[in-house]
Amino acid sequence: MKKIKYIINFTLLICLCGCSGSDRHLLHTLQNELENHVSLAKKDFRGYSVFKLSDITDFEWDKFYVFDEYVTNKQLKEITGVTWDGAAPSRGEKRILFIYKHKVVRYIDYNPATFPLFIYLCGPSEQYEFSKNDDPFCAFEFQENKKYFWAMVPSRCIKNFQDLYKHR
């Protein structure tokens, strides 16, 4: 009986871990796109490369948000106006939540330890909210505390981040 409970619990754990609603294909596409553009940025005299996020998404979106692991469903609704009944990001992960016409259309969960992406706003804000007007984005690599990170910044405000991409 104990063995059966162990097998059932183990199977449930595998299903829960492997059945995330996070769009893995989109995550892989974004990783590849950023890797390509960071490589181009290293060769470009400007220190960054420009790409359109909307070109790599195969769905409509009018805004996206970036959340950390501690956001609750209640906070998410207060911030976005959208009801979310899905699970919170796993410990240490970030979530990019795409919205179209007040509905969640896709999301990506990623771990910055394995995909060192930071998405920056143009100015101070309590929440990382981006609209379609922020597309295209600039991509570049920067170093902090002897670690390398990838950055995405709306191209309209790339000059605000010159200290990050010019001092590589």
Rosetta constraint file for C-alpha pairs under 8 A:
AtomPair CA 1 CA 5 HARMONIC 6.40 0.50
AtomPair CA 2 CA 6 HARMONIC 6.22 0.50
AtomPair CA 3 CA 7 HARMONIC 6.22 0.50
AtomPair CA 4 CA 8 HARMONIC 6.13 0.50
AtomPair CA 5 CA 9 HARMONIC 6.02 0.50
AtomPair CA 6 CA 10 HARMONIC 5.98 0.50
AtomPair CA 7 CA 11 HARMONIC 6.03 0.50
AtomPair CA 8 CA 12 HARMONIC 6.15 0.50
AtomPair CA 9 CA 13 HARMONIC 6.14 0.50
AtomPair CA 10 CA 14 HARMONIC 6.29 0.50
AtomPair CA 11 CA 15 HARMONIC 6.21 0.50
AtomPair CA 12 CA 16 HARMONIC 6.05 0.50
AtomPair CA 13 CA 17 HARMONIC 6.09 0.50
AtomPair CA 14 CA 18 HARMONIC 5.85 0.50
AtomPair CA 15 CA 19 HARMONIC 5.61 0.50
AtomPair CA 16 CA 20 HARMONIC 6.91 0.50
AtomPair CA 21 CA 107 HARMONIC 7.63 0.50
AtomPair CA 22 CA 106 HARMONIC 7.41 0.50
AtomPair CA 22 CA 107 HARMONIC 5.43 0.50
AtomPair CA 22 CA 108 HARMONIC 4.82 0.50
AtomPair CA 22 CA 109 HARMONIC 5.73 0.50
AtomPair CA 23 CA 27 HARMONIC 6.32 0.50
AtomPair CA 23 CA 106 HARMONIC 6.77 0.50
AtomPair CA 23 CA 107 HARMONIC 6.07 0.50
AtomPair CA 23 CA 108 HARMONIC 5.42 0.50
AtomPair CA 23 CA 109 HARMONIC 7.84 0.50
AtomPair CA 24 CA 28 HARMONIC 6.08 0.50
AtomPair CA 24 CA 108 HARMONIC 7.03 0.50
AtomPair CA 25 CA 29 HARMONIC 6.14 0.50
AtomPair CA 26 CA 30 HARMONIC 6.03 0.50
AtomPair CA 26 CA 56 HARMONIC 7.98 0.50
AtomPair CA 26 CA 57 HARMONIC 7.15 0.50
AtomPair CA 26 CA 108 HARMONIC 7.25 0.50
AtomPair CA 27 CA 31 HARMONIC 6.10 0.50
AtomPair CA 27 CA 108 HARMONIC 6.08 0.50
AtomPair CA 27 CA 109 HARMONIC 7.84 0.50
AtomPair CA 27 CA 110 HARMONIC 7.64 0.50
AtomPair CA 28 CA 32 HARMONIC 6.19 0.50
AtomPair CA 29 CA 33 HARMONIC 6.09 0.50
AtomPair CA 29 CA 56 HARMONIC 7.06 0.50
AtomPair CA 30 CA 34 HARMONIC 6.04 0.50
AtomPair CA 30 CA 56 HARMONIC 7.30 0.50
AtomPair CA 31 CA 35 HARMONIC 6.02 0.50
AtomPair CA 31 CA 115 HARMONIC 7.44 0.50
AtomPair CA 32 CA 36 HARMONIC 6.14 0.50
AtomPair CA 33 CA 37 HARMONIC 6.19 0.50
AtomPair CA 34 CA 38 HARMONIC 5.82 0.50
AtomPair CA 34 CA 139 HARMONIC 6.68 0.50
AtomPair CA 34 CA 150 HARMONIC 7.69 0.50
AtomPair CA 35 CA 39 HARMONIC 6.16 0.50
AtomPair CA 36 CA 40 HARMONIC 6.30 0.50
AtomPair CA 37 CA 41 HARMONIC 5.95 0.50
AtomPair CA 37 CA 48 HARMONIC 7.75 0.50
AtomPair CA 37 CA 49 HARMONIC 5.47 0.50
AtomPair CA 37 CA 50 HARMONIC 7.29 0.50
AtomPair CA 37 CA 51 HARMONIC 7.53 0.50
AtomPair CA 37 CA 139 HARMONIC 6.04 0.50
AtomPair CA 37 CA 140 HARMONIC 7.21 0.50
AtomPair CA 38 CA 42 HARMONIC 6.35 0.50
AtomPair CA 38 CA 48 HARMONIC 7.11 0.50
AtomPair CA 38 CA 49 HARMONIC 6.83 0.50
AtomPair CA 38 CA 139 HARMONIC 5.86 0.50
AtomPair CA 38 CA 140 HARMONIC 4.91 0.50
AtomPair CA 38 CA 141 HARMONIC 5.99 0.50
AtomPair CA 38 CA 150 HARMONIC 7.24 0.50
AtomPair CA 39 CA 43 HARMONIC 6.92 0.50
AtomPair CA 40 CA 44 HARMONIC 6.21 0.50
AtomPair CA 40 CA 48 HARMONIC 7.45 0.50
AtomPair CA 40 CA 49 HARMONIC 6.13 0.50
AtomPair CA 41 CA 45 HARMONIC 7.88 0.50
AtomPair CA 41 CA 46 HARMONIC 7.42 0.50
AtomPair CA 41 CA 47 HARMONIC 5.02 0.50
AtomPair CA 41 CA 48 HARMONIC 4.10 0.50
AtomPair CA 41 CA 49 HARMONIC 4.77 0.50
AtomPair CA 41 CA 139 HARMONIC 7.11 0.50
AtomPair CA 41 CA 140 HARMONIC 5.74 0.50
AtomPair CA 41 CA 141 HARMONIC 7.82 0.50
AtomPair CA 42 CA 47 HARMONIC 5.95 0.50
AtomPair CA 42 CA 48 HARMONIC 7.11 0.50
AtomPair CA 42 CA 140 HARMONIC 7.57 0.50
AtomPair CA 42 CA 141 HARMONIC 7.86 0.50
AtomPair CA 43 CA 47 HARMONIC 7.38 0.50
AtomPair CA 44 CA 48 HARMONIC 6.58 0.50
AtomPair CA 44 CA 49 HARMONIC 7.34 0.50
AtomPair CA 46 CA 166 HARMONIC 7.72 0.50
AtomPair CA 47 CA 140 HARMONIC 6.72 0.50
AtomPair CA 47 CA 165 HARMONIC 5.63 0.50
AtomPair CA 47 CA 166 HARMONIC 5.99 0.50
AtomPair CA 48 CA 138 HARMONIC 6.07 0.50
AtomPair CA 48 CA 139 HARMONIC 5.52 0.50
AtomPair CA 48 CA 140 HARMONIC 4.81 0.50
AtomPair CA 48 CA 165 HARMONIC 6.87 0.50
AtomPair CA 49 CA 138 HARMONIC 5.39 0.50
AtomPair CA 49 CA 139 HARMONIC 5.29 0.50
AtomPair CA 49 CA 140 HARMONIC 6.64 0.50
AtomPair CA 50 CA 136 HARMONIC 6.65 0.50
AtomPair CA 50 CA 137 HARMONIC 5.66 0.50
AtomPair CA 50 CA 138 HARMONIC 4.38 0.50
AtomPair CA 50 CA 139 HARMONIC 6.25 0.50
AtomPair CA 50 CA 155 HARMONIC 7.16 0.50
AtomPair CA 51 CA 136 HARMONIC 5.57 0.50
AtomPair CA 51 CA 137 HARMONIC 5.54 0.50
AtomPair CA 51 CA 138 HARMONIC 6.35 0.50
AtomPair CA 51 CA 139 HARMONIC 7.56 0.50
AtomPair CA 52 CA 56 HARMONIC 7.31 0.50
AtomPair CA 52 CA 135 HARMONIC 5.74 0.50
AtomPair CA 52 CA 136 HARMONIC 4.28 0.50
AtomPair CA 52 CA 137 HARMONIC 6.04 0.50
AtomPair CA 53 CA 57 HARMONIC 6.65 0.50
AtomPair CA 53 CA 135 HARMONIC 6.34 0.50
AtomPair CA 53 CA 136 HARMONIC 6.40 0.50
AtomPair CA 53 CA 137 HARMONIC 6.97 0.50
AtomPair CA 54 CA 58 HARMONIC 7.90 0.50
AtomPair CA 54 CA 135 HARMONIC 7.15 0.50
AtomPair CA 54 CA 136 HARMONIC 7.97 0.50
AtomPair CA 59 CA 105 HARMONIC 7.81 0.50
AtomPair CA 60 CA 100 HARMONIC 6.38 0.50
AtomPair CA 60 CA 105 HARMONIC 7.97 0.50
AtomPair CA 61 CA 98 HARMONIC 6.07 0.50
AtomPair CA 61 CA 99 HARMONIC 5.40 0.50
AtomPair CA 61 CA 100 HARMONIC 4.42 0.50
AtomPair CA 61 CA 101 HARMONIC 7.80 0.50
AtomPair CA 61 CA 105 HARMONIC 7.36 0.50
AtomPair CA 61 CA 132 HARMONIC 7.41 0.50
AtomPair CA 62 CA 98 HARMONIC 7.73 0.50
AtomPair CA 62 CA 99 HARMONIC 6.14 0.50
AtomPair CA 62 CA 100 HARMONIC 5.12 0.50
AtomPair CA 62 CA 101 HARMONIC 7.12 0.50
AtomPair CA 62 CA 131 HARMONIC 5.81 0.50
AtomPair CA 62 CA 132 HARMONIC 5.18 0.50
AtomPair CA 63 CA 98 HARMONIC 6.09 0.50
AtomPair CA 63 CA 99 HARMONIC 5.45 0.50
AtomPair CA 63 CA 100 HARMONIC 6.80 0.50
AtomPair CA 63 CA 129 HARMONIC 7.15 0.50
AtomPair CA 63 CA 130 HARMONIC 5.42 0.50
AtomPair CA 63 CA 131 HARMONIC 4.07 0.50
AtomPair CA 63 CA 132 HARMONIC 5.69 0.50
AtomPair CA 64 CA 96 HARMONIC 6.58 0.50
AtomPair CA 64 CA 97 HARMONIC 5.33 0.50
AtomPair CA 64 CA 98 HARMONIC 4.31 0.50
AtomPair CA 64 CA 99 HARMONIC 5.79 0.50
AtomPair CA 64 CA 129 HARMONIC 5.95 0.50
AtomPair CA 64 CA 130 HARMONIC 5.29 0.50
AtomPair CA 64 CA 131 HARMONIC 6.45 0.50
AtomPair CA 65 CA 95 HARMONIC 7.90 0.50
AtomPair CA 65 CA 96 HARMONIC 5.62 0.50
AtomPair CA 65 CA 97 HARMONIC 5.20 0.50
AtomPair CA 65 CA 98 HARMONIC 6.69 0.50
AtomPair CA 65 CA 127 HARMONIC 7.75 0.50
AtomPair CA 65 CA 128 HARMONIC 5.51 0.50
AtomPair CA 65 CA 129 HARMONIC 4.53 0.50
AtomPair CA 65 CA 130 HARMONIC 6.19 0.50
AtomPair CA 66 CA 94 HARMONIC 6.86 0.50
AtomPair CA 66 CA 95 HARMONIC 5.55 0.50
AtomPair CA 66 CA 96 HARMONIC 4.59 0.50
AtomPair CA 66 CA 97 HARMONIC 6.41 0.50
AtomPair CA 66 CA 119 HARMONIC 7.91 0.50
AtomPair CA 66 CA 127 HARMONIC 7.79 0.50
AtomPair CA 66 CA 128 HARMONIC 5.30 0.50
AtomPair CA 66 CA 129 HARMONIC 6.76 0.50
AtomPair CA 67 CA 71 HARMONIC 6.58 0.50
AtomPair CA 67 CA 94 HARMONIC 5.62 0.50
AtomPair CA 67 CA 95 HARMONIC 5.10 0.50
AtomPair CA 67 CA 96 HARMONIC 6.55 0.50
AtomPair CA 67 CA 97 HARMONIC 7.81 0.50
AtomPair CA 67 CA 128 HARMONIC 7.27 0.50
AtomPair CA 68 CA 89 HARMONIC 6.99 0.50
AtomPair CA 68 CA 92 HARMONIC 7.73 0.50
AtomPair CA 68 CA 93 HARMONIC 6.36 0.50
AtomPair CA 68 CA 94 HARMONIC 4.50 0.50
AtomPair CA 68 CA 95 HARMONIC 6.26 0.50
AtomPair CA 69 CA 88 HARMONIC 6.39 0.50
AtomPair CA 69 CA 89 HARMONIC 4.81 0.50
AtomPair CA 69 CA 90 HARMONIC 6.01 0.50
AtomPair CA 69 CA 91 HARMONIC 5.70 0.50
AtomPair CA 69 CA 92 HARMONIC 6.15 0.50
AtomPair CA 69 CA 93 HARMONIC 5.62 0.50
AtomPair CA 69 CA 94 HARMONIC 5.93 0.50
AtomPair CA 69 CA 95 HARMONIC 7.65 0.50
AtomPair CA 70 CA 88 HARMONIC 7.31 0.50
AtomPair CA 70 CA 89 HARMONIC 7.61 0.50
AtomPair CA 71 CA 75 HARMONIC 6.19 0.50
AtomPair CA 71 CA 76 HARMONIC 6.55 0.50
AtomPair CA 71 CA 88 HARMONIC 6.68 0.50
AtomPair CA 72 CA 76 HARMONIC 6.13 0.50
AtomPair CA 72 CA 88 HARMONIC 6.63 0.50
AtomPair CA 73 CA 77 HARMONIC 6.22 0.50
AtomPair CA 73 CA 83 HARMONIC 7.52 0.50
AtomPair CA 73 CA 84 HARMONIC 5.77 0.50
AtomPair CA 73 CA 85 HARMONIC 6.52 0.50
AtomPair CA 73 CA 86 HARMONIC 7.72 0.50
AtomPair CA 73 CA 88 HARMONIC 7.42 0.50
AtomPair CA 74 CA 78 HARMONIC 6.29 0.50
AtomPair CA 75 CA 79 HARMONIC 6.09 0.50
AtomPair CA 76 CA 80 HARMONIC 5.93 0.50
AtomPair CA 76 CA 81 HARMONIC 7.55 0.50
AtomPair CA 76 CA 82 HARMONIC 7.30 0.50
AtomPair CA 76 CA 83 HARMONIC 7.59 0.50
AtomPair CA 76 CA 84 HARMONIC 7.06 0.50
AtomPair CA 77 CA 81 HARMONIC 4.75 0.50
AtomPair CA 77 CA 82 HARMONIC 4.95 0.50
AtomPair CA 77 CA 83 HARMONIC 5.24 0.50
AtomPair CA 77 CA 84 HARMONIC 6.69 0.50
AtomPair CA 78 CA 82 HARMONIC 7.85 0.50
AtomPair CA 79 CA 127 HARMONIC 7.78 0.50
AtomPair CA 81 CA 102 HARMONIC 7.24 0.50
AtomPair CA 82 CA 102 HARMONIC 6.07 0.50
AtomPair CA 82 CA 103 HARMONIC 6.27 0.50
AtomPair CA 82 CA 104 HARMONIC 7.31 0.50
AtomPair CA 84 CA 104 HARMONIC 7.95 0.50
AtomPair CA 89 CA 93 HARMONIC 5.75 0.50
AtomPair CA 89 CA 94 HARMONIC 6.32 0.50
AtomPair CA 89 CA 95 HARMONIC 6.24 0.50
AtomPair CA 89 CA 109 HARMONIC 6.47 0.50
AtomPair CA 92 CA 111 HARMONIC 6.19 0.50
AtomPair CA 92 CA 112 HARMONIC 7.61 0.50
AtomPair CA 93 CA 109 HARMONIC 6.36 0.50
AtomPair CA 93 CA 110 HARMONIC 5.33 0.50
AtomPair CA 93 CA 111 HARMONIC 4.38 0.50
AtomPair CA 93 CA 112 HARMONIC 6.68 0.50
AtomPair CA 94 CA 109 HARMONIC 5.65 0.50
AtomPair CA 94 CA 110 HARMONIC 5.47 0.50
AtomPair CA 94 CA 111 HARMONIC 6.26 0.50
AtomPair CA 94 CA 112 HARMONIC 7.32 0.50
AtomPair CA 95 CA 107 HARMONIC 6.73 0.50
AtomPair CA 95 CA 108 HARMONIC 5.52 0.50
AtomPair CA 95 CA 109 HARMONIC 4.46 0.50
AtomPair CA 95 CA 110 HARMONIC 6.47 0.50
AtomPair CA 96 CA 107 HARMONIC 5.45 0.50
AtomPair CA 96 CA 108 HARMONIC 5.14 0.50
AtomPair CA 96 CA 109 HARMONIC 6.55 0.50
AtomPair CA 97 CA 104 HARMONIC 6.92 0.50
AtomPair CA 97 CA 105 HARMONIC 7.97 0.50
AtomPair CA 97 CA 106 HARMONIC 6.28 0.50
AtomPair CA 97 CA 107 HARMONIC 4.44 0.50
AtomPair CA 97 CA 108 HARMONIC 6.66 0.50
AtomPair CA 98 CA 104 HARMONIC 5.87 0.50
AtomPair CA 98 CA 105 HARMONIC 5.79 0.50
AtomPair CA 98 CA 106 HARMONIC 5.28 0.50
AtomPair CA 98 CA 107 HARMONIC 5.79 0.50
AtomPair CA 99 CA 103 HARMONIC 5.32 0.50
AtomPair CA 99 CA 104 HARMONIC 4.49 0.50
AtomPair CA 99 CA 105 HARMONIC 5.53 0.50
AtomPair CA 99 CA 106 HARMONIC 7.31 0.50
AtomPair CA 100 CA 104 HARMONIC 6.49 0.50
AtomPair CA 100 CA 105 HARMONIC 6.35 0.50
AtomPair CA 110 CA 114 HARMONIC 7.98 0.50
AtomPair CA 110 CA 115 HARMONIC 6.77 0.50
AtomPair CA 111 CA 115 HARMONIC 5.89 0.50
AtomPair CA 111 CA 116 HARMONIC 7.55 0.50
AtomPair CA 112 CA 116 HARMONIC 4.32 0.50
AtomPair CA 112 CA 117 HARMONIC 5.98 0.50
AtomPair CA 112 CA 118 HARMONIC 7.90 0.50
AtomPair CA 116 CA 148 HARMONIC 7.56 0.50
AtomPair CA 116 CA 149 HARMONIC 4.99 0.50
AtomPair CA 116 CA 150 HARMONIC 5.74 0.50
AtomPair CA 117 CA 149 HARMONIC 6.17 0.50
AtomPair CA 117 CA 150 HARMONIC 4.77 0.50
AtomPair CA 117 CA 151 HARMONIC 5.66 0.50
AtomPair CA 117 CA 152 HARMONIC 7.46 0.50
AtomPair CA 118 CA 149 HARMONIC 7.28 0.50
AtomPair CA 118 CA 150 HARMONIC 6.21 0.50
AtomPair CA 118 CA 151 HARMONIC 4.87 0.50
AtomPair CA 118 CA 152 HARMONIC 6.36 0.50
AtomPair CA 119 CA 151 HARMONIC 5.69 0.50
AtomPair CA 119 CA 152 HARMONIC 4.68 0.50
AtomPair CA 119 CA 153 HARMONIC 6.06 0.50
AtomPair CA 120 CA 128 HARMONIC 7.71 0.50
AtomPair CA 120 CA 151 HARMONIC 7.17 0.50
AtomPair CA 120 CA 152 HARMONIC 6.18 0.50
AtomPair CA 120 CA 153 HARMONIC 5.15 0.50
AtomPair CA 120 CA 154 HARMONIC 7.62 0.50
AtomPair CA 121 CA 125 HARMONIC 7.69 0.50
AtomPair CA 121 CA 128 HARMONIC 6.63 0.50
AtomPair CA 121 CA 129 HARMONIC 7.82 0.50
AtomPair CA 121 CA 130 HARMONIC 7.72 0.50
AtomPair CA 121 CA 153 HARMONIC 6.57 0.50
AtomPair CA 121 CA 154 HARMONIC 7.15 0.50
AtomPair CA 122 CA 153 HARMONIC 7.38 0.50
AtomPair CA 122 CA 154 HARMONIC 6.93 0.50
AtomPair CA 122 CA 157 HARMONIC 5.60 0.50
AtomPair CA 122 CA 160 HARMONIC 7.36 0.50
AtomPair CA 130 CA 134 HARMONIC 6.11 0.50
AtomPair CA 131 CA 135 HARMONIC 7.53 0.50
AtomPair CA 134 CA 154 HARMONIC 5.10 0.50
AtomPair CA 134 CA 155 HARMONIC 7.28 0.50
AtomPair CA 134 CA 156 HARMONIC 7.28 0.50
AtomPair CA 135 CA 154 HARMONIC 6.24 0.50
AtomPair CA 135 CA 155 HARMONIC 7.34 0.50
AtomPair CA 136 CA 154 HARMONIC 6.17 0.50
AtomPair CA 136 CA 155 HARMONIC 5.86 0.50
AtomPair CA 137 CA 152 HARMONIC 5.99 0.50
AtomPair CA 137 CA 153 HARMONIC 5.31 0.50
AtomPair CA 137 CA 154 HARMONIC 4.35 0.50
AtomPair CA 137 CA 155 HARMONIC 4.84 0.50
AtomPair CA 138 CA 151 HARMONIC 7.81 0.50
AtomPair CA 138 CA 152 HARMONIC 5.53 0.50
AtomPair CA 138 CA 153 HARMONIC 5.20 0.50
AtomPair CA 138 CA 154 HARMONIC 6.12 0.50
AtomPair CA 138 CA 155 HARMONIC 5.24 0.50
AtomPair CA 138 CA 158 HARMONIC 6.93 0.50
AtomPair CA 139 CA 150 HARMONIC 7.03 0.50
AtomPair CA 139 CA 151 HARMONIC 5.50 0.50
AtomPair CA 139 CA 152 HARMONIC 4.81 0.50
AtomPair CA 139 CA 153 HARMONIC 6.70 0.50
AtomPair CA 140 CA 150 HARMONIC 5.80 0.50
AtomPair CA 140 CA 151 HARMONIC 5.46 0.50
AtomPair CA 140 CA 152 HARMONIC 7.05 0.50
AtomPair CA 140 CA 165 HARMONIC 6.27 0.50
AtomPair CA 141 CA 148 HARMONIC 6.68 0.50
AtomPair CA 141 CA 149 HARMONIC 5.55 0.50
AtomPair CA 141 CA 150 HARMONIC 4.49 0.50
AtomPair CA 141 CA 151 HARMONIC 6.10 0.50
AtomPair CA 141 CA 165 HARMONIC 6.60 0.50
AtomPair CA 141 CA 168 HARMONIC 7.71 0.50
AtomPair CA 142 CA 148 HARMONIC 5.69 0.50
AtomPair CA 142 CA 149 HARMONIC 5.41 0.50
AtomPair CA 142 CA 150 HARMONIC 6.44 0.50
AtomPair CA 142 CA 151 HARMONIC 7.44 0.50
AtomPair CA 142 CA 164 HARMONIC 5.79 0.50
AtomPair CA 142 CA 165 HARMONIC 5.88 0.50
AtomPair CA 142 CA 167 HARMONIC 7.75 0.50
AtomPair CA 142 CA 168 HARMONIC 6.01 0.50
AtomPair CA 143 CA 147 HARMONIC 5.40 0.50
AtomPair CA 143 CA 148 HARMONIC 4.44 0.50
AtomPair CA 143 CA 149 HARMONIC 6.17 0.50
AtomPair CA 143 CA 164 HARMONIC 7.89 0.50
AtomPair CA 143 CA 168 HARMONIC 6.64 0.50
AtomPair CA 144 CA 148 HARMONIC 6.50 0.50
AtomPair CA 144 CA 149 HARMONIC 7.71 0.50
AtomPair CA 153 CA 157 HARMONIC 7.21 0.50
AtomPair CA 153 CA 158 HARMONIC 6.29 0.50
AtomPair CA 154 CA 158 HARMONIC 6.59 0.50
AtomPair CA 157 CA 161 HARMONIC 7.68 0.50
AtomPair CA 158 CA 162 HARMONIC 6.92 0.50
AtomPair CA 161 CA 165 HARMONIC 6.74 0.50
AtomPair CA 162 CA 166 HARMONIC 5.59 0.50
AtomPair CA 163 CA 167 HARMONIC 6.11 0.50
AtomPair CA 164 CA 168 HARMONIC 7.41 0.50
